[in-house]
């Protein structure tokens, strides 16, 4: 999803996801490959 949304390559998208995990924004990968988003979505202002 990140890769398609940002139109970037796999390696760059994987690094971004790893950085988001270290920052506590997303969970570690589950056995099914999914991650949980750990921060609430921003509301439109």
LUMVOGU-346579 format. One record per residue (C-alpha): residue number from 1; residue in three letters; chain; x, y, z. Coordinates in pm, 1 decimal, always signed. Example, Ala and Ser with C-alpha at 12.3 -4.5 7.8 and 13.67 -1.06 7.14 Angstrom:
BEGIN
<node n="1" res="ALA" chain="A" c1="+1230.0" c2="-450.0" c3="+780.0"/>
<node n="2" res="SER" chain="A" c1="+1367.0" c2="-106.0" c3="+714.0"/>
end
This chain:
BEGIN
<node n="1" res="UNK" chain="A" c1="+0.0" c2="+0.0" c3="+0.0"/>
<node n="2" res="UNK" chain="A" c1="+276.4" c2="+246.7" c3="+90.3"/>
<node n="3" res="UNK" chain="A" c1="+466.9" c2="+155.1" c3="-223.3"/>
<node n="4" res="UNK" chain="A" c1="+168.7" c2="+208.9" c3="-453.2"/>
<node n="5" res="UNK" chain="A" c1="+41.3" c2="+519.5" c3="-275.7"/>
<node n="6" res="UNK" chain="A" c1="+378.6" c2="+696.3" c3="-281.9"/>
<node n="7" res="UNK" chain="A" c1="+482.3" c2="+544.1" c3="-617.3"/>
<node n="8" res="UNK" chain="A" c1="+819.5" c2="+432.5" c3="-484.3"/>
<node n="9" res="UNK" chain="A" c1="+1018.6" c2="+112.1" c3="-515.2"/>
<node n="10" res="UNK" chain="A" c1="+991.4" c2="-189.0" c3="-285.1"/>
<node n="11" res="UNK" chain="A" c1="+1320.4" c2="-130.1" c3="-100.9"/>
<node n="12" res="UNK" chain="A" c1="+1239.3" c2="+231.2" c3="-19.3"/>
<node n="13" res="UNK" chain="A" c1="+886.0" c2="+139.8" c3="+93.4"/>
<node n="14" res="UNK" chain="A" c1="+1023.0" c2="-138.9" c3="+316.0"/>
<node n="15" res="UNK" chain="A" c1="+1268.4" c2="+104.2" c3="+478.5"/>
<node n="16" res="UNK" chain="A" c1="+986.1" c2="+351.9" c3="+544.5"/>
<node n="17" res="UNK" chain="A" c1="+772.6" c2="+81.1" c3="+706.8"/>
<node n="18" res="UNK" chain="A" c1="+1069.3" c2="-26.3" c3="+923.4"/>
<node n="19" res="UNK" chain="A" c1="+1120.7" c2="+335.3" c3="+1031.6"/>
<node n="20" res="UNK" chain="A" c1="+750.1" c2="+368.3" c3="+1112.4"/>
<node n="21" res="UNK" chain="A" c1="+772.3" c2="+51.2" c3="+1322.9"/>
<node n="22" res="UNK" chain="A" c1="+1073.4" c2="+184.2" c3="+1517.3"/>
<node n="23" res="UNK" chain="A" c1="+888.5" c2="+513.2" c3="+1573.6"/>
<node n="24" res="UNK" chain="A" c1="+588.3" c2="+327.9" c3="+1715.2"/>
<node n="25" res="UNK" chain="A" c1="+351.9" c2="+422.8" c3="+1433.9"/>
<node n="26" res="UNK" chain="A" c1="+282.2" c2="+67.0" c3="+1315.7"/>
<node n="27" res="UNK" chain="A" c1="+306.3" c2="-272.7" c3="+1484.0"/>
<node n="28" res="UNK" chain="A" c1="+548.2" c2="-549.9" c3="+1399.7"/>
<node n="29" res="UNK" chain="A" c1="+435.6" c2="-772.5" c3="+1115.0"/>
<node n="30" res="UNK" chain="A" c1="+180.8" c2="-1038.3" c3="+1211.3"/>
<node n="31" res="UNK" chain="A" c1="+207.4" c2="-1396.8" c3="+1084.8"/>
<node n="32" res="UNK" chain="A" c1="-34.3" c2="-1309.7" c3="+801.6"/>
<node n="33" res="UNK" chain="A" c1="+185.9" c2="-1019.1" c3="+687.7"/>
<node n="34" res="UNK" chain="A" c1="-43.0" c2="-743.7" c3="+814.6"/>
<node n="35" res="UNK" chain="A" c1="+46.6" c2="-464.2" c3="+1055.0"/>
<node n="36" res="UNK" chain="A" c1="-169.1" c2="-259.2" c3="+1289.1"/>
<node n="37" res="UNK" chain="A" c1="-161.7" c2="+119.9" c3="+1277.4"/>
<node n="38" res="UNK" chain="A" c1="-87.1" c2="+234.5" c3="+1632.8"/>
<node n="39" res="UNK" chain="A" c1="-167.0" c2="+605.7" c3="+1599.4"/>
<node n="40" res="UNK" chain="A" c1="-514.3" c2="+752.6" c3="+1548.7"/>
<node n="41" res="UNK" chain="A" c1="-605.1" c2="+888.3" c3="+1205.8"/>
<node n="42" res="UNK" chain="A" c1="-594.4" c2="+1264.3" c3="+1167.4"/>
<node n="43" res="UNK" chain="A" c1="-928.9" c2="+1434.7" c3="+1145.7"/>
<node n="44" res="UNK" chain="A" c1="-999.2" c2="+1677.5" c3="+862.3"/>
<node n="45" res="UNK" chain="A" c1="-970.4" c2="+2032.2" c3="+982.9"/>
end
